[in-house]
Amino acid sequence: MTVVLTKDGRGRAEQAPPQPPRRHRLNRLDAKVSPYLFVAPFFVLFGAIGLFPLLYTAYVSLFDWEVGADEPAFIGLDNYRTLVEDGQFWNALFNTFSIFVLSSAPQIVIAVAIAALLNENLRARTGWRMGVLLPYVASLVALTIIFGNLFGPQYGLVNNVLSAVGISPIDWQAETFGSHAAIASMVNWRWTGYNALIVLAAMQAIPREVHEAALVDGAGPLRRFFSITLPMLKPTLIFVVVTSTIGGLQIFTEPKLFEPSGGSGGGTEHQYQTVVLYLYQSGFQQLDLGYASAIAWVLFLIVIAVAGLNFLVTRRAVR
């Protein structure tokens, strides 16, 4: 019971508003806190196995940290200065971007084309959709060995086909552009179908009423594709471009296994040595963990910059 003063100065008793029951208060607290509790495991795991190694790598890159040394010596940014003057690093960076351009650009275009074909009324549609995913399911090591034989300099099937049409055989493992094209073909073979299914799922989410209205207005298949389908695929295409950028700039297994047995990976003259392969060789073969950590952090910044640039370009290009 509370007393409230009226305008004439007299007091008037009013019943105090009832307090919400304890269960109601707990329900409101649960509605506010529960979402954070549900997403917390991801951030805890990310901090433990993702963020902490990333920060620790930055810490290691500031030391002359070699396996077997008595104690790491703090050298500040000397590893990064050495990296800027390292010609082998710039060669590896060129190889990485060359393979990335030869793989990611055709891969996305072909994936969109395959998704458009799979979106039509085909017989045994499920079988065709599963078929484009088979290269992704296959073992990457087995795939690399097969392509290594296909692009063999002496008895490879690709050179036999070129010889049949009057083109001189190419030493795919010795030439820079040839090795980049061979490795890019492995990447395209493995990831094109995977990206096509992602794009196909986005295509099937487009309302059919939009296409039917355009069809009534007289728009043909190509006009509907470029004016309706592609603009509505923009979020998915941005996702595919960003993930392809991240994966393409971190390519490792294909160039590592492309070289014949006995090599360290990357070619005799480092003609297809990528940045991640150079990182692996610096850290786990030369046992220079400080320099390898510097390479890792520079690559991390490059991937973030290129992925952000591709995000902006794709966002403006697809409207």
Rosetta blueprint (number, residue, H / E / L):
1 M L
2 T E
3 V E
4 V E
5 L E
6 T L
7 K L
8 D L
9 G L
10 R L
11 G E
12 R E
13 A E
14 E E
15 Q L
16 A L
17 P L
18 P L
19 Q L
20 P L
21 P L
22 R H
23 R H
24 H H
25 R H
26 L H
27 N H
28 R H
29 L H
30 D H
31 A H
32 K H
33 V H
34 S H
35 P H
36 Y H
37 L H
38 F H
39 V H
40 A H
41 P H
42 F H
43 F H
44 V H
45 L H
46 F H
47 G H
48 A H
49 I H
50 G H
51 L H
52 F H
53 P H
54 L H
55 L H
56 Y H
57 T H
58 A H
59 Y H
60 V H
61 S L
62 L L
63 F E
64 D E
65 W L
66 E E
67 V L
68 G L
69 A L
70 D L
71 E L
72 P L
73 A E
74 F E
75 I L
76 G L
77 L L
78 D H
79 N H
80 Y H
81 R H
82 T H
83 L H
84 V H
85 E L
86 D L
87 G H
88 Q H
89 F H
90 W H
91 N H
92 A H
93 L H
94 F H
95 N H
96 T H
97 F H
98 S H
99 I H
100 F H
101 V H
102 L H
103 S H
104 S H
105 A H
106 P H
107 Q H
108 I H
109 V H
110 I H
111 A H
112 V H
113 A H
114 I H
115 A H
116 A H
117 L H
118 L H
119 N L
120 E L
121 N L
122 L L
123 R L
124 A L
125 R H
126 T H
127 G H
128 W H
129 R H
130 M H
131 G H
132 V L
133 L L
134 L H
135 P H
136 Y H
137 V H
138 A L
139 S L
140 L H
141 V H
142 A H
143 L H
144 T H
145 I H
146 I H
147 F H
148 G H
149 N H
150 L H
151 F L
152 G L
153 P L
154 Q L
155 Y L
156 G L
157 L H
158 V H
159 N H
160 N H
161 V H
162 L H
163 S H
164 A H
165 V L
166 G L
167 I L
168 S L
169 P L
170 I L
171 D L
172 W L
173 Q L
174 A L
175 E L
176 T H
177 F H
178 G H
179 S H
180 H H
181 A H
182 A H
183 I H
184 A H
185 S H
186 M H
187 V H
188 N H
189 W H
190 R H
191 W H
192 T H
193 G H
194 Y H
195 N H
196 A H
197 L H
198 I H
199 V H
200 L H
201 A H
202 A H
203 M H
204 Q H
205 A L
206 I L
207 P L
208 R H
209 E H
210 V H
211 H H
212 E H
213 A H
214 A H
215 L H
216 V H
217 D L
218 G L
219 A L
220 G L
221 P H
222 L H
223 R H
224 R H
225 F H
226 F H
227 S H
228 I H
229 T H
230 L H
231 P H
232 M H
233 L L
234 K H
235 P H
236 T H
237 L H
238 I H
239 F H
240 V H
241 V H
242 V H
243 T H
244 S H
245 T H
246 I H
247 G H
248 G H
249 L L
250 Q L
251 I L
252 F L
253 T H
254 E H
255 P H
256 K H
257 L H
258 F H
259 E L
260 P L
261 S L
262 G L
263 G L
264 S L
265 G L
266 G L
267 G L
268 T L
269 E L
270 H L
271 Q L
272 Y L
273 Q L
274 T L
275 V H
276 V H
277 L H
278 Y H
279 L H
280 Y H
281 Q H
282 S H
283 G H
284 F H
285 Q H
286 Q L
287 L L
288 D E
289 L H
290 G H
291 Y H
292 A H
293 S H
294 A H
295 I H
296 A H
297 W H
298 V H
299 L H
300 F H
301 L H
302 I H
303 V H
304 I H
305 A H
306 V H
307 A H
308 G H
309 L H
310 N H
311 F H
312 L H
313 V H
314 T H
315 R H
316 R H
317 A H
318 V L
319 R L
